[in-house]
């Protein structure tokens, strides 16, 4: 998978500030039970001006994007560290659920996702971000399966996988069952991957 360019110190500090703002906003939203907290209120807690906020986030709803990106980084990390013998279905399940599992704040994360799903502007940001996950999923699948050369057919499995994950999370918002979240991912991924043709493995040459 392609590696992003190394960030400068200024860029890293900007990313850290954006994540701090995002985490503060998330905590306020969950505590309040809605997303009505104003930019001014978020800025007061972080210790920045609204002008600084809007330098990083043109509108308030964009504040969730760094959190989605952090989830995406975990997903990509799972793909990059998967071994050739790892089951592709289980790898996909881990890729889309590991961040929730390892944080150990399932109920808190579920409440935040509930707000995202049920608040149209935030849901739109989530859905737009999900589209960016199609490329790393396609790259992962291409290492295990013979994908079609036609761009539409080549990208279609990844799109189905991402939408499967979206629907699994929407259901999780209502049930709050993390085991079921993983199970739904597994069922969906198995159905999609089952229609793909595995790459032929090259026979290993014995020494001597």
TORKOL-4160 file (C-alpha; in steps of 0.2 Angstrom, whole numbers, padded with zeros to 4 digits, m for minus):
208
<pt num="1" X="0000" Y="0000" Z="0000"/>
<pt num="2" X="0006" Y="0018" Z="m0004"/>
<pt num="3" X="0014" Y="0027" Z="0010"/>
<pt num="4" X="0009" Y="0046" Z="0013"/>
<pt num="5" X="0022" Y="0059" Z="0012"/>
<pt num="6" X="0031" Y="0063" Z="0029"/>
<pt num="7" X="0023" Y="0077" Z="0038"/>
<pt num="8" X="0033" Y="0093" Z="0043"/>
<pt num="9" X="0033" Y="0098" Z="0061"/>
<pt num="10" X="0021" Y="0112" Z="0058"/>
<pt num="11" X="0009" Y="0100" Z="0049"/>
<pt num="12" X="0010" Y="0088" Z="0064"/>
<pt num="13" X="0006" Y="0101" Z="0076"/>
<pt num="14" X="m0009" Y="0107" Z="0065"/>
<pt num="15" X="m0015" Y="0089" Z="0065"/>
<pt num="16" X="m0013" Y="0087" Z="0084"/>
<pt num="17" X="m0023" Y="0103" Z="0087"/>
<pt num="18" X="m0037" Y="0097" Z="0075"/>
<pt num="19" X="m0038" Y="0080" Z="0084"/>
<pt num="20" X="m0038" Y="0089" Z="0101"/>
<pt num="21" X="m0053" Y="0100" Z="0094"/>
<pt num="22" X="m0061" Y="0085" Z="0087"/>
<pt num="23" X="m0060" Y="0075" Z="0104"/>
<pt num="24" X="m0066" Y="0090" Z="0114"/>
<pt num="25" X="m0081" Y="0092" Z="0102"/>
<pt num="26" X="m0085" Y="0073" Z="0103"/>
<pt num="27" X="m0084" Y="0073" Z="0122"/>
<pt num="28" X="m0096" Y="0088" Z="0123"/>
<pt num="29" X="m0108" Y="0080" Z="0111"/>
<pt num="30" X="m0109" Y="0064" Z="0120"/>
<pt num="31" X="m0111" Y="0073" Z="0137"/>
<pt num="32" X="m0125" Y="0084" Z="0130"/>
<pt num="33" X="m0133" Y="0070" Z="0121"/>
<pt num="34" X="m0134" Y="0080" Z="0105"/>
<pt num="35" X="m0123" Y="0090" Z="0093"/>
<pt num="36" X="m0129" Y="0108" Z="0098"/>
<pt num="37" X="m0113" Y="0113" Z="0107"/>
<pt num="38" X="m0107" Y="0129" Z="0098"/>
<pt num="39" X="m0090" Y="0133" Z="0091"/>
<pt num="40" X="m0088" Y="0146" Z="0104"/>
<pt num="41" X="m0091" Y="0133" Z="0118"/>
<pt num="42" X="m0079" Y="0121" Z="0110"/>
<pt num="43" X="m0065" Y="0134" Z="0108"/>
<pt num="44" X="m0067" Y="0140" Z="0126"/>
<pt num="45" X="m0063" Y="0123" Z="0132"/>
<pt num="46" X="m0048" Y="0120" Z="0120"/>
<pt num="47" X="m0042" Y="0138" Z="0123"/>
<pt num="48" X="m0042" Y="0144" Z="0105"/>
<pt num="49" X="m0052" Y="0157" Z="0096"/>
<pt num="50" X="m0066" Y="0154" Z="0084"/>
<pt num="51" X="m0055" Y="0161" Z="0070"/>
<pt num="52" X="m0042" Y="0147" Z="0074"/>
<pt num="53" X="m0056" Y="0134" Z="0074"/>
<pt num="54" X="m0062" Y="0139" Z="0057"/>
<pt num="55" X="m0045" Y="0139" Z="0050"/>
<pt num="56" X="m0045" Y="0120" Z="0052"/>
<pt num="57" X="m0064" Y="0117" Z="0051"/>
<pt num="58" X="m0074" Y="0128" Z="0039"/>
<pt num="59" X="m0090" Y="0122" Z="0047"/>
<pt num="60" X="m0093" Y="0114" Z="0064"/>
<pt num="61" X="m0098" Y="0097" Z="0056"/>
<pt num="62" X="m0081" Y="0095" Z="0049"/>
<pt num="63" X="m0074" Y="0093" Z="0067"/>
<pt num="64" X="m0079" Y="0074" Z="0066"/>
<pt num="65" X="m0067" Y="0071" Z="0051"/>
<pt num="66" X="m0051" Y="0069" Z="0061"/>
<pt num="67" X="m0060" Y="0055" Z="0071"/>
<pt num="68" X="m0065" Y="0046" Z="0056"/>
<pt num="69" X="m0047" Y="0048" Z="0049"/>
<pt num="70" X="m0040" Y="0040" Z="0065"/>
<pt num="71" X="m0052" Y="0025" Z="0063"/>
<pt num="72" X="m0046" Y="0024" Z="0045"/>
<pt num="73" X="m0028" Y="0024" Z="0050"/>
<pt num="74" X="m0032" Y="0008" Z="0061"/>
<pt num="75" X="m0041" Y="0000" Z="0046"/>
<pt num="76" X="m0026" Y="0003" Z="0035"/>
<pt num="77" X="m0014" Y="m0003" Z="0048"/>
<pt num="78" X="m0023" Y="m0020" Z="0049"/>
<pt num="79" X="m0022" Y="m0022" Z="0030"/>
<pt num="80" X="m0003" Y="m0018" Z="0030"/>
<pt num="81" X="0001" Y="m0030" Z="0044"/>
<pt num="82" X="m0009" Y="m0044" Z="0039"/>
<pt num="83" X="0001" Y="m0059" Z="0034"/>
<pt num="84" X="m0001" Y="m0070" Z="0018"/>
<pt num="85" X="m0009" Y="m0084" Z="0028"/>
<pt num="86" X="m0022" Y="m0073" Z="0037"/>
<pt num="87" X="m0039" Y="m0076" Z="0032"/>
<pt num="88" X="m0045" Y="m0062" Z="0021"/>
<pt num="89" X="m0063" Y="m0061" Z="0029"/>
<pt num="90" X="m0056" Y="m0061" Z="0047"/>
<pt num="91" X="m0044" Y="m0047" Z="0041"/>
<pt num="92" X="m0058" Y="m0037" Z="0035"/>
<pt num="93" X="m0068" Y="m0039" Z="0051"/>
<pt num="94" X="m0053" Y="m0034" Z="0061"/>
<pt num="95" X="m0049" Y="m0019" Z="0050"/>
<pt num="96" X="m0067" Y="m0012" Z="0053"/>
<pt num="97" X="m0069" Y="m0016" Z="0071"/>
<pt num="98" X="m0052" Y="m0016" Z="0079"/>
<pt num="99" X="m0052" Y="0003" Z="0084"/>
<pt num="100" X="m0069" Y="0001" Z="0093"/>
<pt num="101" X="m0063" Y="m0015" Z="0102"/>
<pt num="102" X="m0046" Y="m0009" Z="0108"/>
<pt num="103" X="m0052" Y="0007" Z="0115"/>
<pt num="104" X="m0063" Y="m0001" Z="0128"/>
<pt num="105" X="m0075" Y="0013" Z="0127"/>
<pt num="106" X="m0089" Y="0004" Z="0117"/>
<pt num="107" X="m0104" Y="0012" Z="0125"/>
<pt num="108" X="m0096" Y="0030" Z="0124"/>
<pt num="109" X="m0091" Y="0026" Z="0105"/>
<pt num="110" X="m0108" Y="0019" Z="0102"/>
<pt num="111" X="m0117" Y="0035" Z="0109"/>
<pt num="112" X="m0105" Y="0046" Z="0098"/>
<pt num="113" X="m0109" Y="0035" Z="0082"/>
<pt num="114" X="m0128" Y="0037" Z="0086"/>
<pt num="115" X="m0126" Y="0056" Z="0086"/>
<pt num="116" X="m0117" Y="0054" Z="0069"/>
<pt num="117" X="m0129" Y="0043" Z="0061"/>
<pt num="118" X="m0145" Y="0053" Z="0067"/>
<pt num="119" X="m0138" Y="0070" Z="0064"/>
<pt num="120" X="m0139" Y="0073" Z="0045"/>
<pt num="121" X="m0124" Y="0085" Z="0043"/>
<pt num="122" X="m0113" Y="0073" Z="0053"/>
<pt num="123" X="m0120" Y="0058" Z="0044"/>
<pt num="124" X="m0115" Y="0066" Z="0027"/>
<pt num="125" X="m0097" Y="0069" Z="0033"/>
<pt num="126" X="m0096" Y="0051" Z="0038"/>
<pt num="127" X="m0103" Y="0044" Z="0022"/>
<pt num="128" X="m0091" Y="0055" Z="0012"/>
<pt num="129" X="m0076" Y="0049" Z="0022"/>
<pt num="130" X="m0081" Y="0031" Z="0020"/>
<pt num="131" X="m0079" Y="0033" Z="0001"/>
<pt num="132" X="m0060" Y="0036" Z="0005"/>
<pt num="133" X="m0059" Y="0019" Z="0012"/>
<pt num="134" X="m0063" Y="0010" Z="m0004"/>
<pt num="135" X="m0045" Y="0012" Z="m0011"/>
<pt num="136" X="m0036" Y="0004" Z="0004"/>
<pt num="137" X="m0049" Y="m0010" Z="0003"/>
<pt num="138" X="m0046" Y="m0013" Z="m0015"/>
<pt num="139" X="m0028" Y="m0013" Z="m0013"/>
<pt num="140" X="m0029" Y="m0026" Z="0001"/>
<pt num="141" X="m0041" Y="m0037" Z="m0010"/>
<pt num="142" X="m0029" Y="m0036" Z="m0025"/>
<pt num="143" X="m0016" Y="m0045" Z="m0015"/>
<pt num="144" X="m0028" Y="m0060" Z="m0012"/>
<pt num="145" X="m0039" Y="m0060" Z="m0026"/>
<pt num="146" X="m0039" Y="m0058" Z="m0045"/>
<pt num="147" X="m0049" Y="m0042" Z="m0047"/>
<pt num="148" X="m0056" Y="m0037" Z="m0064"/>
<pt num="149" X="m0046" Y="m0025" Z="m0075"/>
<pt num="150" X="m0062" Y="m0014" Z="m0078"/>
<pt num="151" X="m0061" Y="0000" Z="m0065"/>
<pt num="152" X="m0080" Y="m0002" Z="m0061"/>
<pt num="153" X="m0079" Y="m0020" Z="m0058"/>
<pt num="154" X="m0062" Y="m0019" Z="m0049"/>
<pt num="155" X="m0068" Y="m0006" Z="m0036"/>
<pt num="156" X="m0086" Y="m0014" Z="m0034"/>
<pt num="157" X="m0081" Y="m0027" Z="m0021"/>
<pt num="158" X="m0073" Y="m0013" Z="m0010"/>
<pt num="159" X="m0088" Y="m0002" Z="m0012"/>
<pt num="160" X="m0099" Y="m0016" Z="m0006"/>
<pt num="161" X="m0088" Y="m0020" Z="0009"/>
<pt num="162" X="m0088" Y="m0002" Z="0014"/>
<pt num="163" X="m0107" Y="m0001" Z="0013"/>
<pt num="164" X="m0108" Y="m0017" Z="0023"/>
<pt num="165" X="m0098" Y="m0009" Z="0037"/>
<pt num="166" X="m0109" Y="0006" Z="0037"/>
<pt num="167" X="m0125" Y="m0004" Z="0039"/>
<pt num="168" X="m0117" Y="m0015" Z="0052"/>
<pt num="169" X="m0112" Y="0001" Z="0062"/>
<pt num="170" X="m0130" Y="0008" Z="0060"/>
<pt num="171" X="m0137" Y="m0008" Z="0067"/>
<pt num="172" X="m0124" Y="m0007" Z="0081"/>
<pt num="173" X="m0130" Y="0011" Z="0086"/>
<pt num="174" X="m0147" Y="0003" Z="0090"/>
<pt num="175" X="m0141" Y="m0014" Z="0098"/>
<pt num="176" X="m0125" Y="m0009" Z="0107"/>
<pt num="177" X="m0119" Y="m0026" Z="0105"/>
<pt num="178" X="m0100" Y="m0026" Z="0100"/>
<pt num="179" X="m0100" Y="m0045" Z="0097"/>
<pt num="180" X="m0115" Y="m0043" Z="0085"/>
<pt num="181" X="m0106" Y="m0029" Z="0076"/>
<pt num="182" X="m0091" Y="m0041" Z="0072"/>
<pt num="183" X="m0103" Y="m0055" Z="0068"/>
<pt num="184" X="m0112" Y="m0044" Z="0055"/>
<pt num="185" X="m0096" Y="m0038" Z="0047"/>
<pt num="186" X="m0091" Y="m0056" Z="0046"/>
<pt num="187" X="m0107" Y="m0062" Z="0038"/>
<pt num="188" X="m0107" Y="m0048" Z="0025"/>
<pt num="189" X="m0088" Y="m0049" Z="0021"/>
<pt num="190" X="m0090" Y="m0068" Z="0019"/>
<pt num="191" X="m0104" Y="m0065" Z="0006"/>
<pt num="192" X="m0094" Y="m0053" Z="m0004"/>
<pt num="193" X="m0077" Y="m0061" Z="m0003"/>
<pt num="194" X="m0086" Y="m0078" Z="m0008"/>
<pt num="195" X="m0089" Y="m0071" Z="m0025"/>
<pt num="196" X="m0071" Y="m0067" Z="m0029"/>
<pt num="197" X="m0058" Y="m0078" Z="m0036"/>
<pt num="198" X="m0042" Y="m0081" Z="m0026"/>
<pt num="199" X="m0025" Y="m0078" Z="m0033"/>
<pt num="200" X="m0015" Y="m0094" Z="m0037"/>
<pt num="201" X="m0001" Y="m0096" Z="m0025"/>
<pt num="202" X="0016" Y="m0098" Z="m0032"/>
<pt num="203" X="0024" Y="m0115" Z="m0027"/>
<pt num="204" X="0039" Y="m0112" Z="m0015"/>
<pt num="205" X="0055" Y="m0119" Z="m0022"/>
<pt num="206" X="0064" Y="m0131" Z="m0011"/>
<pt num="207" X="0082" Y="m0128" Z="m0008"/>
<pt num="208" X="0096" Y="m0142" Z="m0012"/>
